[in-house]
Amino acid sequence: MNAKKRKKSKTHSDAIGAKKVAALVVDFEELSPSEESERLHLERLVERSFYTAGKALQRLRDLRLYRNTHRSFDAYVKERFGYGKNNANMKILASSVVDELEKVTTNGGLILPTSERQVRPLTVLEPEQQRMAWREAVELAGGGVPPSRVVKDIVQRIRERSPVPNPFRVGEVCQIIVKDNPELRGKGGCWCIVRSVDNFSCTVDTFDSEYNLRPEHLKSREFTDFECDR
């Protein structure tokens, strides 16, 4: 009696298992050529959404298209998009990095970043170093999109190989030098105050915004400590 029950129970269990396996077998539906094309187009939009946002924010800022409702770009993006001070500027800077990386992908066929997190570590490097670091990260990822931690590790190694002392100090008055930074377009010669100093960059305040800049984009006005504190 018990043996029969055990046999029946085993058969029932096998049937349930077979149903589960069958449920995992899915017949995928083929897409038409136009649907395949639309899918690819939409996927690229998703992948480049952070880039598109950065470029839009840059144009809003550079043309001061917020001036009919807000006195500053920071106040505008805070109220309109809920972005903090650094958030909008980082998106703008990240989109500029992608512009640099496109110079590599055009020639070498490398894949572009798909998220802002992958780009952030690159913002502290020179354009040539950005391209080199991204190429190395893609290679480590087997030709695919590298996770942000891989990019961060590579950037750290590059910075350790070529440390550059930061000559600025908190409270120092400087002028902005645009050079090759598109984020600073229209800001050349503007005065700013150094708010914080890191090993390889400074956070500065201008009359209407905040930027995280490398030392080569700043020129000290060479005021004395007493004059800077006044």
Secondary structure, 3 states (H helix, E strand, C coil): CHHHHHHHHHHHHHHHHHHHHHHHCCCCCCCCHHHHHHHHHHHHHHHCHHHHHHHHHHHHHHCCCCCCCCCCHHHHHHHHHCCCHHHHHHHHHHHHHHHHHHHHHHHHCCCCCCCHHHHHHHHHCCHHHHHHHHHHHHHHCCCCCCCHHHHHHHHHHHHHHCCCCCCCCCCCEEEECCCCCHHHCCCCCCEEEEEEECCCCEEEECCCCEEEECHHHEEECCCCHHHHHC
